[in-house]
């Protein structure tokens, strides 16, 4: 669950009990277009966008890290506004909707970054 106003992500079990929680200190925007998006893969990793800071984070129950992203710029290497996430269940690839650059970016399985 992306809880923007409390600046955290919580992973909940079937009984809605919290299984894991990660702080997200940069989610401060009050703009409705800059709220985080969340996706979860088959391994239980949570992917969260941070549109205001132009980045995407990957969270696992014991560690947090992020795939390549950087500050805003209209080019092929950087996010303009990452405002949608999905994980391909067959390949584990992360798809990021980048609204300001009018594209969808595809990243290899997160295991490539470990």
PAKOL-613600 format. One line per 5 residues: number of its first residue (from 1); their letters; for each residue x, y, z of N, C-alpha, C. Coordinates in steps of 0.2 Angstrom, whole numbers, plus 5000, padded with zeros to 4 digits. Layout:
% PAKOL-613600
NUM> A> X,Y,Z,X,Y,Z,X,Y,Z | ... $
***
This chain:
% PAKOL-613600
1> XXXXX> 5004,4994,5000,5000,5000,5000,5005,5006,5000 | 5003,5011,4995,5007,5017,4995,5003,5022,5000 | 5006,5024,5005,5003,5029,5010,5007,5035,5009 | 5005,5039,5004,5009,5046,5003,5009,5051,5008 | 5003,5052,5012,5003,5057,5017,5007,5055,5023 $
6> XXXXX> 5008,5048,5024,5012,5046,5030,5019,5044,5028 | 5020,5045,5021,5027,5044,5018,5030,5037,5020 | 5026,5032,5017,5028,5026,5019,5025,5021,5014 | 5028,5015,5013,5025,5009,5009,5024,5004,5014 | 5018,5001,5014,5017,4995,5019,5015,4989,5014 $
11> XXXXX> 5018,4983,5016,5016,4977,5013,5011,4973,5018 | 5005,4972,5015,5000,4969,5020,4999,4962,5018 | 4998,4957,5023,4996,4950,5021,4989,4950,5020 | 4986,4943,5019,4979,4942,5017,4975,4944,5023 | 4977,4944,5029,4973,4947,5035,4974,4954,5036 $
16> XXXXX> 4977,4958,5032,4978,4965,5032,4983,4967,5037 | 4987,4962,5040,4992,4964,5045,4998,4966,5041 | 5002,4971,5044,5008,4973,5041,5013,4968,5041 | 5016,4966,5035,5022,4962,5034,5028,4965,5034 | 5028,4971,5031,5034,4975,5030,5032,4983,5029 $
21> XXXXX> 5037,4987,5031,5036,4994,5030,5042,4998,5028 | 5042,5002,5023,5048,5006,5021,5046,5014,5021 | 5050,5018,5024,5049,5025,5024,5050,5028,5017 | 5047,5033,5015,5048,5036,5009,5048,5044,5010 | 5053,5046,5012,5054,5053,5015,5052,5059,5010 $
26> XXXXX> 5053,5057,5003,5052,5062,4998,5045,5063,4996 | 5040,5060,4998,5033,5060,4995,5030,5066,4999 | 5031,5072,4997,5029,5078,5000,5024,5082,4996 | 5023,5081,4989,5019,5084,4985,5012,5084,4987 | 5008,5089,4986,5001,5089,4987,4998,5089,4980 $
31> XXXXX> 5001,5089,4975,4999,5089,4968,4996,5082,4967 | 4990,5081,4964,4987,5075,4963,4990,5071,4958 | 4994,5074,4953,4998,5070,4948,5004,5068,4950 | 5007,5070,4956,5013,5068,4959,5013,5063,4964 | 5008,5059,4965,5007,5054,4970,5010,5048,4967 $
36> XXXXX> 5013,5044,4972,5017,5038,4970,5012,5032,4967 | 5015,5028,4963,5012,5022,4960,5016,5016,4963 | 5012,5011,4963,5015,5005,4966,5014,4999,4962 | 5019,4994,4962,5018,4988,4958,5021,4983,4963 | 5019,4976,4962,5023,4971,4966,5024,4965,4961 $
41> XXXXX> 5030,4962,4962,5031,4957,4957,5030,4950,4961 | 5031,4945,4957,5030,4938,4960,5035,4936,4966 | 5040,4939,4967,5045,4938,4972,5043,4942,4978 | 5038,4946,4978,5036,4950,4984,5040,4957,4984 | 5043,4959,4979,5047,4965,4979,5041,4971,4977 $
46> XXXXX> 5042,4976,4980,5038,4982,4979,5041,4987,4975 | 5038,4990,4970,5041,4995,4966,5037,5001,4967 | 5040,5007,4968,5036,5013,4970,5039,5019,4966 | 5035,5023,4963,5037,5029,4959,5038,5035,4964 | 5042,5039,4962,5042,5045,4966,5042,5051,4961 $
51> XXXXX> 5036,5053,4958,5036,5057,4953,5039,5064,4954 | 5038,5067,4960,5041,5073,4961,5049,5073,4961 | 5052,5068,4962,5059,5067,4962,5062,5063,4956 | 5057,5062,4951,5059,5058,4945,5063,5052,4946 | 5060,5047,4950,5064,5041,4951,5059,5036,4953 $
56> XXXXX> 5062,5030,4953,5058,5024,4955,5062,5020,4960 | 5059,5017,4965,5063,5013,4970,5060,5006,4970 | 5064,5001,4972,5063,4994,4973,5064,4993,4980 | 5059,4989,4983,5059,4987,4990,5058,4980,4991 | 5063,4977,4995,5062,4970,4997,5061,4970,5004 $
61> XXXXX> 5059,4965,5007,5058,4965,5014,5064,4966,5019 | 5070,4965,5016,5076,4966,5020,5080,4972,5017 | 5079,4975,5012,5084,4980,5009,5080,4984,5004 | 5082,4990,5003,5079,4995,4998,5085,4997,4993 | 5083,4998,4987,5088,5001,4982,5084,5003,4976 $
66> XXXXX> 5087,5006,4971,5083,5009,4966,5087,5007,4959 | 5083,5006,4954,5086,5005,4947,5088,5012,4945 | 5092,5012,4939,5094,5018,4936,5089,5023,4935 | 5090,5029,4938,5085,5035,4936,5089,5041,4938 | 5087,5047,4936,5090,5053,4938,5086,5059,4938 $
71> XXXXX> 5089,5065,4938,5085,5071,4938,5081,5072,4932 | 5076,5076,4932,5072,5077,4926,5076,5080,4920 | 5075,5077,4914,5077,5080,4908,5073,5076,4903 | 5072,5079,4897,5069,5076,4892,5074,5073,4887 | 5076,5067,4889,5080,5063,4885,5079,5055,4886 $
76> XXXXX> 5083,5051,4883,5081,5044,4884,5084,5040,4890 | 5088,5044,4894,5091,5041,4900,5087,5043,4907 | 5083,5048,4906,5080,5050,4913,5072,5050,4912 | 5069,5050,4918,5062,5050,4919,5060,5058,4919 | 5054,5059,4916,5051,5066,4916,5046,5066,4921 $
81> XXXXX> 5042,5061,4922,5036,5061,4927,5034,5053,4927 | 5038,5049,4931,5036,5042,4932,5029,5041,4935 | 5024,5040,4932,5017,5041,4935,5013,5034,4934 | 5017,5029,4932,5013,5022,4932,5018,5017,4932 | 5017,5011,4935,5021,5006,4935,5018,4999,4934 $
86> XXXXX> 5021,4994,4931,5019,4988,4930,5025,4983,4930 | 5024,4977,4932,5029,4971,4932,5026,4966,4927 | 5030,4964,4922,5028,4958,4918,5029,4952,4922 | 5023,4948,4923,5024,4942,4927,5028,4937,4924 | 5029,4937,4918,5033,4931,4915,5040,4933,4915 $
91> XXXXX> 5042,4939,4914,5049,4940,4914,5052,4944,4920 | 5048,4947,4924,5050,4951,4929,5052,4958,4927 | 5051,4960,4921,5053,4966,4919,5049,4972,4921 | 5052,4978,4923,5048,4983,4926,5046,4988,4920 | 5040,4990,4919,5038,4995,4915,5036,5001,4918 $
96> XXXXX> 5039,5007,4916,5038,5013,4919,5035,5018,4914 | 5028,5020,4916,5025,5025,4912,5029,5032,4913 | 5031,5035,4908,5035,5042,4909,5031,5047,4905 | 5026,5050,4909,5021,5055,4906,5025,5061,4902 | 5029,5064,4906,5032,5070,4903,5036,5069,4896 $
101> XXXXX> 5039,5063,4896,5043,5061,4890,5038,5057,4885 | 5032,5056,4887,5027,5052,4882,5030,5045,4880 | 5032,5041,4885,5034,5035,4883,5033,5030,4889 | 5035,5023,4887,5035,5018,4893,5042,5015,4892 | 5045,5015,4898,5052,5013,4898,5052,5006,4901 $
106> XXXXX> 5056,5001,4899,5057,4994,4901,5063,4993,4904 | 5063,4990,4910,5069,4989,4913,5070,4981,4914 | 5076,4978,4914,5077,4971,4915,5074,4969,4922 | 5074,4963,4923,5072,4960,4930,5076,4964,4935 | 5074,4965,4941,5077,4968,4947,5084,4964,4949 $
111> XXXX> 5084,4958,4947,5090,4954,4949,5096,4956,4946 | 5095,4960,4940,5101,4962,4936,5104,4968,4940 | 5101,4971,4945,5104,4976,4949,5106,4974,4956 | 5106,4968,4958,5108,4965,4964,5115,4964,4964 $
***
